Amino acid sequence: MKKRIVNITDKSGLILEGGGMRGIFTNGVLDNFMDRGLKFPYIIGVSAGACNALSYLSGQRGRAKFINTDLLRQQNYIGLKFLFTKRNIMDFDLLFHELPEKIYPYDYPALATNTSIYEAVTTSCRTGKACYLSEKNDPKRVIDIVKASSSLPFVCPISHVDGEPMLDGGIADSIPLERAISQGYYNNVVVLTRNKGYRKPTKGTKVPFMFYRKYPRVKEAIRQRNMIYNREIELVEKLEDEGMITVIRPEKPIEVGRMERDIDKLTALYNEGYELASKIEFKIP
């Protein structure tokens, strides 16, 4: 198979979709990029994509894979037990505090000196709109932002950034390609965690009355999420067909769920991401 050739310029952006544990596909892609010393001037991530971007920006190759395989095997940090004990489907205390501070310390100085622009997407509970947040110097705010970006509706509590209530960025903007273009980055690489042709059900998500009663706009955003996602996917596929962007995605429907705990399945998806990224030849002028 002939390799695709992609030029990285000062107008190149890297867009990272979320998808919970499906994000281990992105881990493989980014580890491949690090092995080749590839850097992008602009990086934007959503939910798991925002978290994965941090290890890429700090140059900590293998860190994200460790979190999604070894740490999962050791700590089993996903499950209903956390929903009952911490009102969260995941152990956020472990993932956003013990992990970066003690278990696998995050290299904040490397992030601070990285010249790439980095944005993480969250959804404002007050407005229901996407927020594009950037932070590379204040460790606490870095964590606040990625925690908010990863706070799934219904199964995670509302997070706060700068005192503002926020939830998962994928509610309002799952694939922030338009954001990258609006910032002047049109030569983009988009990493998805679903196969080509995937669409969410057209029926909107029902929001039980007891959820988010103080925030009607985020309730409406959750109801509209599938429609927004499908519209964004259509734009991705259109620009891909026109040769305007490069897309890296799983080649077939994947068996890994958002809250997957099967290490073999996760490792296989990581390997697929690494291998597919290796088929692309990147050129830096």
Disulfide bonds with the S-S distance in Angstrom:
none
